[in-house]
Structure formats: C-alpha cells, structure tokens
Amino acid sequence: MNDPHEFGVLPDGRSVTAYRLGHPGALQLTVLDLGAIIHRLELPGPGGEPINVALGLPSVPDYLDSDAYFGAVVGRYANRIADSRFTLDGTSYQLAANEGRTCLHGGLDGFHTRRWEVLASPRADVGERLALRLVSPDGDQGFPGRLEVIATYQVAGPVLTLDLQALTDAPTVVNLTNHVYLNLAGEGRGSVDEHRLVVDADEYLPVDEHGIPLGSLAPVAGTPFDLREPRPVGAAARGDHEQVGLVGGIDHSFQPRGPAAGGGLRRAAALSDPASGRGLELWTDQAALQVYTGNALSGDVVGTSGRRYRQGDGIALETQVHPDAMNHPRLTSPVLRPGQRYAARTQWRFTW
C-alpha cells in the first residue's frame, strides 16, 4: 500500500485520509476514511496506464454535499424504508426521512457522511487489505441498538473483495452495501449505455412511484428486466415498461439464483464494455442485488475527471437484502439480534 495522504478536512477540523491499495500495472484502489468511500478504482489501460472506472468527487465538501452516495458504504439500511417506519418485537420505530417520507440509505446523516476509524494495514500473505470501523449509537437516525460495523477492503490480483460485518447490543435491522458507480470505459468518458449487463436472476421486485416494493417478486421474462443474457444497459434502462417509467430507468432489486445469505458466494451479475474489453463478474453471498442505472445524475456535479456526470454515466450494482424487507415478511429478514453477527461479502472479479 502506498503511503496514506490527506485528502481534505471535515467542517469540524478532522482530516480525511486517502489510502491506496494495489500495485501499478494491476488493480489499484483508493479508499477514503470518510464514508469508507471507494474514491478511485483503477485498471490497466492499453499502454499500462491506469484507467479509473469508479465515479467520484474531487473534494470533501463535494462528497458531503452530494446525495448520490458515490462509492460509499451506506447504512444502517441500504435502500428504502417505506414511511421511514418499521416495527420490531412489538415496538414501532420512526426513522429519519430524507427522500420525502422515505428513509433512504440510512437517513440524512447516514454512514456515508461519517469518518471511519482505520483498524488494519495490508497483510502481504493475503493481498493488500484495509479495515475500517464505525460505531453507530443507539437511536442513530431512529434505529435501535448500538451497532459496531467493520468494512474490510482487500485487493488480490484482479479481485476486489469487500467484507461488511456488524454486531449489535439490541434487536435492530441492518442492510449494508457499497454504492460505487462503475463505468468500464473510464470515469468521465460518457455513458454506460453500450455496456453489456447480465443479471443472474429470474425474478425482480416491482416498486411504486416512490421506489417502495409492491410486496411480491415478479418474473423478469418478457420485461426489460430480463438480463439473463447480455444486453446493452441503455436498451434495458429505456425499455417500454411501466416499471422503467416510474423510476426513469432501472432502480430495482433482483433476486439472484442460488443460495441466499450465508450460503456462500455465487455470481449475481456480469458487466462488460465491448469498446475497451474491460469487464467484471460480481459475486456475493447476499440475497438481493439492486441495479441502479444512474437515473438521477443530472449534470449538477463535476467528477474527478473535471467532467459533469449525467444520466447513465455510471451503473451501481449494490449487493444487499431487498428494500423495505422488514415490512414484507416474505422477503429475506434484515433483523440482527445480540449474539448474532451480520456478515456480507462481495467480490468484483475484473478482466482487462
């Protein structure tokens, strides 16, 4: 790992540090201790020069002012909770709403805004590794229980692994993910419309106009959500379907085939850019995959390349449980109790 360096300063005067993992000529990752953010994700270009494929922002104020969650670990609950409310063990909890009446990605002051504590440096025997810790107090954004979270990034060859773990001292709900937006052509190099996307799922979760699940999984067959074979992202995101129209593209949860959480890794998706030849397979042990085609990117922010991000300039593939799952008994439960350990693993297996 290269020497850490100061990236910027928070409003309270604390420094934000950038940590770099990997080696020139191979996969290289830059992580911030603000939000455990993937700031840069570099793959070798044709001449060996690094090509950043992760959308990101140039400064600490830019990250704090953005509501796009670029590269961040989001929580306590990734995705949406209807009416910012749930009931657990007979007690009703009212959460912080930050998208109308909805609690999105943990609330206005979610994990993406926090400075994480760096715990561990790389270990040469298993590849370069960085572990970060965050403690969320009881009542944080309305969620019950003190929650301790550890996010561990590891770079080994062409593979990036993210392990997310959490412990609680009271019954609560937990759903963590990383919200990195990818563009395999390179950050700031236009849209991902011509990228080919595969999602290994026979079912997806329809939503209402607020992105809240209607309650039941539906077959992907005969819809733009049928991504079982490679399909251009733009064709799917602009498909003629009511669900696409409701959210302005794809912002939906899929149920990958194979074992659910705790059953080991299985491939959930694959993404490739025919023009550059770069690609990835996404492997996870989580029950669901949220596919988001950058529908809300509107040109109002400037990325690390100095170019403005517009709709479709990146795609987020977020491994998690389904949105609002605590309010839908048929979906995988997000409840975590004392003595249990929340554990989620995601691997990005790159080719170039």
N, C-alpha and C positions, 0 to 999 in steps of 0.2 A: 504494500500500500504506500502510495506517495504521501509525503508529509501533509497533514491537515493544514488548511489555511482558513483565515477568517473570510466569510462570505458577506457579512453585513452585521448590523446591530439592531436589536429589537427596541421598541419605544422605551422599555424600562432600563436600557443601557447594557443588557446582556448581549454577548457576542453570539452570532450564528456561525457555525463552523462547517466547512465542506470537507468530506472525507472521500478519497478516491481509491477504488479497488480495481485490481486487474493490471494488465501489462500492455504496453504499446504493441500493436500488431495483432491484438486479440480483443476479447470483450473487456471493456472498461466501464466502470460505474462510478458516478459521483452522487453521494448521498448527503443531504443536509440534516443537522440535528434539529432544525425547525420542521415539524410535521413528519419526521423520518422520510423526507421527500427524495424521490429519485429525480435529481436535477438534470443529469445527463446520463445517457446510455449509449456508448459508442461502439460501433462495429467497424472492422477494417473496410476501407474503400478499395477501389480497383488498384490504386497505386500504393496501398498500405496505409494511406492517410485515414485518420479516424472520422467516421460519419456518425453524428449524433442523431439517434432515431427517437428520442423522447422529447415531447413538447415541454417547455419550461419557461420560467420568467427570470429576468435579469437581476432582480434585487429583492431584499427582504420586504420592503413596503409593497412591491408588486404582488408577492405571494400573499401577504396579509390582506390586501385589498381585493383579491380575486375570489370569486365564488365558483371557480371551475375545478378546484381541488387538484391542480396539476401535480402528478407524481406522488401525492401524499398518502400516508396510511390514515384512513378515515375510520372514525368510531365515535362513541361506543357502538353505534349501529349504522353500518353502511346501508345506503339506500333509504327508502322512505318508510315512515310510520304514519298511518292514517290518523288525522286529527291530533297528532302528537300525543297519543294516549295508548296505554295498554294496562291490562290487569294481570297480576301475578299473585298466586296464592291468596286470592280474595281481596287484595289491595290494589286500588287504581292509582296509576302514576301519570301525572301530567308533565310532558316534556317541553323543552324549549322549541318553539316553532320558528323556522327560518325560511320556509317556502310556502307562503300563505299560511294555511292551518297545519301544514305538514312539517314533521321533523325530518330533515334530510341530512344524512351523513353525520349524525350525532348532534346537530344543532349549530347555532351560530358560532359558538366557541368550542368547536369540536377538536378532535385530536390533531387536525391539520394545522391548527394555529398554535400548538404548544411546542415548547422547546423540550426535546427529549434528552435524557442522560445517556451518554455513551458508556457502555459497560466493558466491551471487549474489543481487542485488536485482532488482526488476522492470525490464523494458525496455518503454518506452511504445509502441514500434513494433509489438510482437507481443502486447501484453497483459501483464498482471501475472504475474511469474514468480518462483519461489523455488527455488533449487537447494541440496541438502543432500548432504554427503559422509560416508561411513563406511568405515573400513578394518578389515577382519576379518583377523586374523593367521593365519598357517599353523597348523593344528591347532585352530583355534577350534571348540569343540563337537565335535571329531573330524574336521572337514572339512579336506582337504589344500589347500595353496596360500594365499598371501596374496591376498585379494580386495579390490579397491577398488570401491566402489559409489557411484553418484550418482543421487539421486532428484530429479527436477525437476517441480514443480507449476506449471501455467500456467492462468490464468483469462482467457478472451477471450469476452466476451459471455455467452451461456448455456452455454458449453462449458468443462468442466474436463478438462485433459489431464495425465496422469502419464506421464513417461518414466523408465524404470529402465534404467541402464547399469552394466556391470561388466567389469573386467579382472582377469586372474589371472596369477601368475608360475609356476604349475604346473598340470597337469591336475586338474580338480575338477568338481563338479556344482553347478549354480546354477538356482534357480527362485524368482523374486521376485514378490510381488504386494502389493496393498493390501487390507487386511481391514476396510474400512469397512462398517458395518451401516447400511442405509437404512430409513427409514420416511417415505414421502412425505406422510403425513398430518401429520407433525411428531414430533420426538423426544419420547418420553414420553406419546404420545397413543394408546396401546393397540397392538393387534396389526396386522400387515400381512395378515391372513387374507383381506381383501376386495380387496387389491391384485391387479391383473391382471398376470400374468407370461407373457412369451414367451421361449423359448429356441430360437434358430435352429439346432437340432441334430437329426439323425435317429438319433444313437447316444449312449449314455451308458455309463459304466463301472461295472458291478456290483462290490460290495465284500463282504467278510466282516464279522463282528460287530465287528471292530476298525477298520473303515473302510479296510482294505487291499484294493487291487484284486484281483479273482479272476484277472485276466490278459487278458481279451478284452472288446472293446466289444460291446454288445448293442443291438438296435433299441429305440427308445422306443415304437414303435407298440403299442397295446394295454396300456400301463402308465401309472401316474401321472406318469411322466417324459416323457410326450408333451405337450410345451409349445409345439408348433409353432403353435398358435393360442392367443389369450389365455385364460388360465384363472386362477381365484382361487388365490392362494398356499395358503390354508388347505385347499382341496379337494385339491390335489396333495400337500401335506405330511401329510395324514391319509388318503391313499389306501390301499385294501386291497391291499397288495402286500408280499411278504416283504422286499424291499429297504428299503421305508419302515419296516417294523417293526424291522429290525436296528439302525437308527441313530436311531429316534424322529422321523423326518421325512425331509427331503431334506438330504443331505450328500454329494453325488455330483458327479463330474466328467462334463461333457458335451463332445462334440467338435463345435464349430460347423462349419457348412458353409462351403465356400470355402477360400481359400488358408491354408496353415499359417504358422508363424512366419517372418517375413522376406518374406512375400508381400503386404504392405500391409494396411491396415485393412479389416475387414468387420464388419457388425453381428453381435453374438453374442447379445444379449438386449434386451428392452424391458420396462419396468415402469411401471405407471400406477396412480394412486389415483383411482377414479371420484368419490369424495366431494369431494376438493379440486380435481380437474382437473389436478394436477401429474403429470408423467411424465418419463421419460428413455429414451434409447436408449444402449446400451453398445456401443462399437466397440473393436476390439482387433486386433493382429496376432499374438496368441498362439494356440497350438494347442488350448487347452482352457479351459473355464470351470467352476469349482467353484461350485455353488449350495448355499448353506447357509441353512436356514430358522430359525436361532437356536434349535436344539433344546435346547441345554444352558443357556440363560438360565433361571434358576430363582428369581428374586426375591431373590438374595443380594447384589446390588449396586444402588446408587442412582445414577441417571444425572444429567446436567447439569440436568435439569428438577426434580430432587428426587423423582422417581418411580422406583420399582423396576422393573427390567427383568425381564420374564417371557417364557416360551417364545413365540416368534413375534412379539416386539415389534420385530424388525428382520430384514432379509434381507441376506446378504452375497453379492455376485456377484464372484468372485475370478478374474481372468484370469491364466493360468499354463500350465505343461505339466501333464500328468497326474500324480497322486500315484504315488510309488514307481516312476517311469518308468525309472530306471537299472537296476532289477531286472526289467524287462519289455522285451525287445528290440523287440517290435512297436509299442511306444509311442514318441512323439517323444523323441529323446535330450536329456537335460539337461546333457550333458558340455560343458564350456568348457575350451579349451586356450590356452596362451600365444600371443599374437598374434591371437587372436580377441576380438571384443567382443560381450558379451551385451547385447542391446537389446530392450526390451519397451515398447510404447506402449498406453495405454488412454485412451479418451475417454468421459466421461459427457456426453451432449448433453441438456440439460434443457429442459422446456417447463413453463409455468405460466400 
